[in-house]
């Protein structure tokens, strides 16, 4: 198995990094604007129902959206060009295809992004869905980290099922559940290191010790 496939963080989606050979983000329009309306919470919940999202994935998505929204709001307050409703919608929809792929296989990030484009025509929201499993290029430096995909990626990596945990706890769980081969373990470790790098970069830009915040109950993560 080559590294392109081996680095999938949960060991179950061999095509979860299909974007590694595409142009770097400048050519893709990182933070791309969209003239399509941003779906609000009720519109997102209607899509959950349409695509039969399992209740446990709904609970997970709600907490991911809470964390991503808090990050986006802090960034906007500090003057970064962030569309907070887009971040929230992308986080609510990031696992829109997870229930389907649990049953039938496939990449929930790719399929979910396709569904979001078809349903909303909002490519910025779909971008976060498409890239929430892994960022396939070098991380941007400085203020570039304060962009929609990184809020969703980081928020997702802080939620184990429907509880906010540290990155280390999240990846210990992934290793236990999916680290059945050396290739899978390598992928999980690589994803953990990327999560730590995003955490450090966001913390520096936002002036916020993210690793100490549990977001949902105000206590320090142990």
BELLIN-V851785 format. One record per pair of residues at least 12 apart in sequence whose ideal C-beta (glycine too) atoms are under 10 Angstrom apart, sorted by the first residue. I is the first residue (numbers start at 1). J is the second residue. If there is no record, write none. Layout:
# BELLIN-V851785
i:I j:J
i:I j:J
This chain:
# BELLIN-V851785
i:1 j:14
i:1 j:181
i:1 j:182
i:1 j:183
i:1 j:184
i:1 j:186
i:1 j:187
i:2 j:183
i:3 j:17
i:3 j:20
i:3 j:183
i:3 j:186
i:3 j:187
i:3 j:190
i:4 j:16
i:4 j:17
i:4 j:18
i:4 j:20
i:4 j:21
i:4 j:136
i:5 j:17
i:5 j:183
i:5 j:187
i:6 j:181
i:6 j:182
i:6 j:183
i:6 j:184
i:6 j:185
i:6 j:186
i:6 j:187
i:6 j:190
i:7 j:20
i:7 j:134
i:7 j:136
i:7 j:183
i:7 j:184
i:7 j:186
i:7 j:187
i:7 j:188
i:7 j:189
i:7 j:190
i:7 j:191
i:7 j:194
i:8 j:107
i:8 j:133
i:8 j:134
i:8 j:178
i:8 j:183
i:8 j:184
i:8 j:186
i:8 j:187
i:8 j:188
i:8 j:190
i:8 j:191
i:9 j:133
i:9 j:134
i:9 j:157
i:9 j:170
i:9 j:171
i:9 j:174
i:9 j:178
i:9 j:184
i:9 j:187
i:9 j:188
i:9 j:189
i:9 j:190
i:9 j:191
i:9 j:192
i:9 j:194
i:9 j:195
i:10 j:133
i:10 j:174
i:10 j:177
i:10 j:178
i:10 j:179
i:10 j:184
i:10 j:187
i:10 j:188
i:10 j:191
i:11 j:174
i:11 j:175
i:11 j:177
i:11 j:178
i:11 j:179
i:11 j:180
i:11 j:181
i:11 j:183
i:11 j:184
i:11 j:185
i:11 j:186
i:11 j:187
i:11 j:188
i:12 j:101
i:12 j:102
i:12 j:105
i:12 j:107
i:12 j:108
i:12 j:177
i:12 j:178
i:12 j:180
i:12 j:184
i:13 j:101
i:13 j:105
i:13 j:106
i:13 j:107
i:13 j:108
i:13 j:109
i:13 j:110
i:13 j:133
i:13 j:134
i:13 j:187
i:14 j:105
i:14 j:107
i:14 j:183
i:15 j:106
i:15 j:107
i:15 j:109
i:15 j:110
i:16 j:106
i:16 j:107
i:16 j:108
i:16 j:109
i:16 j:110
i:16 j:133
i:16 j:134
i:16 j:136
i:16 j:187
i:16 j:191
i:17 j:107
i:17 j:109
i:17 j:133
i:17 j:134
i:17 j:135
i:17 j:136
i:17 j:187
i:18 j:107
i:18 j:109
i:18 j:110
i:18 j:130
i:18 j:136
i:19 j:109
i:19 j:110
i:19 j:130
i:19 j:131
i:19 j:134
i:19 j:135
i:19 j:136
i:19 j:137
i:20 j:134
i:20 j:136
i:20 j:137
i:21 j:136
i:22 j:136
i:22 j:137
i:23 j:137
i:24 j:136
i:24 j:137
i:24 j:138
i:24 j:140
i:25 j:131
i:25 j:135
i:25 j:136
i:25 j:137
i:25 j:138
i:25 j:139
i:25 j:140
i:25 j:144
i:25 j:147
i:25 j:149
i:26 j:137
i:26 j:140
i:26 j:144
i:28 j:127
i:28 j:131
i:28 j:137
i:29 j:123
i:29 j:124
i:29 j:127
i:30 j:127
i:30 j:131
i:30 j:137
i:30 j:140
i:30 j:144
i:30 j:147
i:30 j:148
i:30 j:149
i:30 j:150
i:31 j:80
i:31 j:81
i:31 j:82
i:31 j:83
i:31 j:86
i:31 j:124
i:31 j:127
i:31 j:140
i:31 j:144
i:31 j:146
i:31 j:147
i:31 j:148
i:31 j:149
i:32 j:123
i:32 j:124
i:32 j:126
i:32 j:127
i:32 j:147
i:32 j:148
i:33 j:81
i:33 j:83
i:33 j:86
i:33 j:123
i:33 j:124
i:34 j:83
i:34 j:86
i:34 j:120
i:34 j:121
i:34 j:122
i:34 j:123
i:34 j:124
i:34 j:125
i:34 j:126
i:34 j:127
i:35 j:121
i:35 j:122
i:35 j:123
i:36 j:117
i:36 j:120
i:36 j:121
i:36 j:122
i:36 j:123
i:36 j:124
i:36 j:125
i:36 j:126
i:37 j:85
i:37 j:89
i:37 j:120
i:37 j:121
i:37 j:122
i:38 j:83
i:38 j:84
i:38 j:85
i:38 j:86
i:38 j:87
i:38 j:88
i:38 j:89
i:38 j:90
i:38 j:120
i:38 j:122
i:38 j:124
i:38 j:125
i:39 j:85
i:39 j:86
i:39 j:88
i:39 j:89
i:39 j:90
i:39 j:92
i:39 j:93
i:39 j:116
i:39 j:119
i:39 j:120
i:39 j:122
i:39 j:125
i:40 j:85
i:40 j:88
i:40 j:89
i:40 j:92
i:41 j:62
i:41 j:65
i:41 j:85
i:41 j:88
i:41 j:89
i:41 j:92
i:43 j:89
i:43 j:92
i:43 j:93
i:43 j:119
i:43 j:120
i:44 j:61
i:44 j:65
i:44 j:88
i:44 j:89
i:44 j:90
i:44 j:91
i:44 j:92
i:44 j:93
i:44 j:96
i:44 j:116
i:44 j:119
i:44 j:120
i:44 j:125
i:45 j:58
i:45 j:61
i:45 j:62
i:45 j:92
i:46 j:119
i:47 j:89
i:47 j:92
i:47 j:93
i:47 j:96
i:47 j:112
i:47 j:115
i:47 j:116
i:47 j:119
i:47 j:120
i:48 j:61
i:48 j:92
i:48 j:93
i:48 j:95
i:48 j:96
i:48 j:99
i:50 j:96
i:50 j:115
i:50 j:119
i:51 j:93
i:51 j:96
i:51 j:97
i:51 j:98
i:51 j:99
i:51 j:100
i:51 j:111
i:51 j:112
i:51 j:115
i:51 j:119
i:52 j:99
i:52 j:100
i:52 j:103
i:53 j:93
i:53 j:95
i:53 j:96
i:53 j:97
i:53 j:98
i:53 j:99
i:53 j:100
i:54 j:95
i:54 j:98
i:54 j:99
i:54 j:100
i:54 j:102
i:54 j:103
i:55 j:99
i:55 j:162
i:56 j:98
i:56 j:99
i:56 j:161
i:56 j:162
i:57 j:94
i:57 j:95
i:57 j:96
i:57 j:98
i:57 j:99
i:57 j:102
i:57 j:108
i:57 j:161
i:57 j:162
i:58 j:92
i:58 j:95
i:58 j:99
i:58 j:162
i:59 j:159
i:59 j:161
i:59 j:162
i:59 j:163
i:60 j:94
i:60 j:95
i:60 j:98
i:60 j:156
i:60 j:159
i:60 j:160
i:60 j:161
i:60 j:162
i:60 j:163
i:61 j:91
i:61 j:92
i:61 j:93
i:61 j:94
i:61 j:95
i:61 j:96
i:61 j:98
i:61 j:156
i:61 j:159
i:61 j:162
i:62 j:91
i:62 j:92
i:62 j:159
i:62 j:162
i:63 j:91
i:63 j:155
i:63 j:156
i:63 j:158
i:63 j:159
i:63 j:160
i:63 j:161
i:63 j:162
i:63 j:163
i:63 j:164
i:63 j:215
i:63 j:216
i:64 j:90
i:64 j:91
i:64 j:92
i:64 j:94
i:64 j:95
i:64 j:132
i:64 j:151
i:64 j:152
i:64 j:154
i:64 j:155
i:64 j:156
i:64 j:157
i:64 j:158
i:64 j:159
i:64 j:162
i:64 j:164
i:65 j:87
i:65 j:88
i:65 j:89
i:65 j:90
i:65 j:91
i:65 j:92
i:65 j:93
i:65 j:94
i:65 j:152
i:65 j:155
i:65 j:159
i:66 j:88
i:66 j:91
i:66 j:92
i:66 j:155
i:66 j:159
i:66 j:164
i:66 j:215
i:66 j:216
i:67 j:91
i:67 j:151
i:67 j:152
i:67 j:154
i:67 j:155
i:67 j:156
i:67 j:157
i:67 j:158
i:67 j:159
i:67 j:164
i:67 j:210
i:67 j:213
i:67 j:214
i:67 j:215
i:67 j:216
i:68 j:84
i:68 j:87
i:68 j:88
i:68 j:89
i:68 j:90
i:68 j:91
i:68 j:92
i:68 j:94
i:68 j:128
i:68 j:132
i:68 j:148
i:68 j:150
i:68 j:151
i:68 j:152
i:68 j:153
i:68 j:154
i:68 j:155
i:68 j:156
i:68 j:158
i:68 j:159
i:68 j:215
i:69 j:84
i:69 j:85
i:69 j:87
i:69 j:88
i:69 j:89
i:69 j:91
i:69 j:92
i:69 j:151
i:69 j:155
i:69 j:215
i:70 j:84
i:70 j:87
i:70 j:88
i:70 j:151
i:70 j:155
i:70 j:208
i:70 j:213
i:70 j:215
i:70 j:216
i:71 j:84
i:71 j:87
i:71 j:91
i:71 j:146
i:71 j:150
i:71 j:151
i:71 j:152
i:71 j:154
i:71 j:155
i:71 j:158
i:71 j:202
i:71 j:206
i:71 j:208
i:71 j:210
i:71 j:215
i:72 j:84
i:72 j:85
i:72 j:86
i:72 j:87
i:72 j:88
i:72 j:90
i:72 j:91
i:72 j:146
i:72 j:147
i:72 j:148
i:72 j:151
i:72 j:152
i:72 j:155
i:73 j:87
i:73 j:88
i:73 j:151
i:74 j:146
i:74 j:151
i:74 j:202
i:74 j:205
i:74 j:206
i:74 j:207
i:74 j:208
i:74 j:210
i:75 j:87
i:75 j:143
i:75 j:145
i:75 j:146
i:75 j:147
i:75 j:150
i:75 j:151
i:75 j:202
i:75 j:205
i:75 j:206
i:75 j:208
i:76 j:146
i:77 j:206
i:78 j:143
i:78 j:146
i:78 j:205
i:78 j:206
i:78 j:207
i:78 j:208
i:79 j:143
i:79 j:146
i:80 j:143
i:80 j:144
i:80 j:145
i:80 j:146
i:80 j:147
i:80 j:205
i:80 j:206
i:81 j:143
i:81 j:146
i:81 j:147
i:82 j:146
i:82 j:147
i:82 j:148
i:82 j:151
i:83 j:124
i:83 j:125
i:83 j:148
i:84 j:148
i:84 j:151
i:85 j:125
i:86 j:122
i:86 j:124
i:86 j:125
i:86 j:127
i:86 j:128
i:86 j:148
i:86 j:151
i:87 j:124
i:87 j:125
i:87 j:128
i:87 j:147
i:87 j:148
i:87 j:149
i:87 j:150
i:87 j:151
i:87 j:152
i:87 j:155
i:88 j:125
i:88 j:148
i:88 j:151
i:88 j:152
i:89 j:116
i:89 j:120
i:89 j:122
i:89 j:124
i:89 j:125
i:89 j:126
i:89 j:128
i:89 j:129
i:89 j:148
i:90 j:113
i:90 j:116
i:90 j:122
i:90 j:124
i:90 j:125
i:90 j:126
i:90 j:127
i:90 j:128
i:90 j:129
i:90 j:130
i:90 j:131
i:90 j:132
i:90 j:148
i:90 j:149
i:90 j:151
i:90 j:152
i:90 j:155
i:91 j:125
i:91 j:128
i:91 j:129
i:91 j:132
i:91 j:148
i:91 j:151
i:91 j:152
i:91 j:155
i:91 j:156
i:92 j:125
i:92 j:129
i:92 j:152
i:93 j:112
i:93 j:113
i:93 j:115
i:93 j:116
i:93 j:119
i:93 j:120
i:93 j:122
i:93 j:125
i:93 j:126
i:93 j:128
i:93 j:129
i:93 j:132
i:93 j:152
i:94 j:108
i:94 j:109
i:94 j:112
i:94 j:113
i:94 j:116
i:94 j:125
i:94 j:128
i:94 j:129
i:94 j:130
i:94 j:131
i:94 j:132
i:94 j:133
i:94 j:152
i:94 j:153
i:94 j:155
i:94 j:156
i:95 j:108
i:95 j:109
i:95 j:112
i:95 j:129
i:95 j:132
i:95 j:156
i:96 j:108
i:96 j:109
i:96 j:111
i:96 j:112
i:96 j:113
i:96 j:114
i:96 j:115
i:96 j:116
i:96 j:119
i:96 j:129
i:97 j:109
i:97 j:110
i:97 j:111
i:97 j:112
i:97 j:113
i:97 j:114
i:97 j:115
i:97 j:116
i:97 j:129
i:98 j:111
i:98 j:112
i:100 j:112
i:100 j:115
i:107 j:130
i:107 j:133
i:108 j:129
i:108 j:132
i:108 j:133
i:109 j:128
i:109 j:129
i:109 j:130
i:109 j:131
i:109 j:132
i:109 j:133
i:109 j:134
i:110 j:129
i:110 j:130
i:110 j:133
i:111 j:129
i:111 j:130
i:112 j:126
i:112 j:128
i:112 j:129
i:112 j:130
i:112 j:132
i:113 j:125
i:113 j:126
i:113 j:127
i:113 j:128
i:113 j:129
i:113 j:130
i:113 j:131
i:113 j:132
i:114 j:126
i:114 j:129
i:114 j:130
i:115 j:129
i:116 j:128
i:116 j:129
i:116 j:130
i:117 j:129
i:117 j:130
i:124 j:147
i:124 j:148
i:124 j:149
i:125 j:148
i:125 j:152
i:127 j:147
i:127 j:148
i:127 j:149
i:127 j:152
i:128 j:147
i:128 j:148
i:128 j:149
i:128 j:150
i:128 j:151
i:128 j:152
i:128 j:153
i:128 j:155
i:128 j:156
i:129 j:149
i:129 j:152
i:130 j:149
i:131 j:148
i:131 j:149
i:131 j:150
i:131 j:152
i:131 j:153
i:132 j:149
i:132 j:150
i:132 j:151
i:132 j:152
i:132 j:153
i:132 j:154
i:132 j:155
i:132 j:156
i:132 j:157
i:133 j:153
i:133 j:156
i:133 j:157
i:133 j:191
i:134 j:153
i:134 j:187
i:134 j:190
i:134 j:191
i:134 j:194
i:134 j:195
i:135 j:149
i:135 j:150
i:135 j:153
i:135 j:191
i:135 j:194
i:135 j:195
i:135 j:197
i:135 j:198
i:136 j:194
i:138 j:197
i:139 j:194
i:139 j:197
i:139 j:198
i:139 j:200
i:139 j:201
i:140 j:201
i:141 j:201
i:142 j:201
i:142 j:204
i:142 j:205
i:143 j:201
i:143 j:205
i:144 j:201
i:144 j:205
i:145 j:197
i:145 j:198
i:145 j:200
i:145 j:201
i:145 j:202
i:145 j:203
i:145 j:204
i:145 j:205
i:145 j:206
i:146 j:201
i:146 j:202
i:146 j:205
i:146 j:206
i:149 j:198
i:150 j:198
i:150 j:199
i:150 j:201
i:150 j:202
i:150 j:205
i:151 j:198
i:151 j:202
i:153 j:191
i:153 j:194
i:153 j:195
i:153 j:198
i:153 j:202
i:154 j:167
i:154 j:194
i:154 j:195
i:154 j:198
i:154 j:199
i:154 j:201
i:154 j:202
i:154 j:203
i:154 j:210
i:155 j:215
i:156 j:170
i:156 j:195
i:157 j:170
i:157 j:171
i:157 j:174
i:157 j:191
i:157 j:192
i:157 j:194
i:157 j:195
i:157 j:196
i:157 j:198
i:157 j:199
i:158 j:170
i:158 j:195
i:158 j:199
i:158 j:210
i:158 j:211
i:158 j:213
i:158 j:214
i:158 j:215
i:158 j:216
i:158 j:221
i:159 j:215
i:159 j:216
i:160 j:172
i:160 j:173
i:160 j:174
i:161 j:173
i:162 j:216
i:163 j:214
i:163 j:216
i:163 j:217
i:164 j:213
i:164 j:214
i:164 j:215
i:164 j:216
i:164 j:217
i:164 j:219
i:164 j:221
i:165 j:214
i:165 j:221
i:165 j:222
i:166 j:199
i:166 j:210
i:166 j:211
i:166 j:212
i:166 j:214
i:166 j:220
i:166 j:221
i:166 j:222
i:167 j:191
i:167 j:192
i:167 j:193
i:167 j:195
i:167 j:196
i:167 j:198
i:167 j:199
i:167 j:210
i:167 j:211
i:167 j:221
i:168 j:192
i:168 j:195
i:168 j:196
i:168 j:211
i:168 j:221
i:169 j:221
i:169 j:222
i:170 j:191
i:170 j:192
i:170 j:195
i:171 j:188
i:171 j:189
i:171 j:191
i:171 j:192
i:171 j:193
i:171 j:195
i:171 j:196
i:172 j:188
i:172 j:192
i:173 j:188
i:174 j:187
i:174 j:188
i:174 j:189
i:174 j:191
i:174 j:192
i:175 j:188
i:175 j:189
i:175 j:192
i:176 j:188
i:196 j:211
i:198 j:210
i:199 j:211
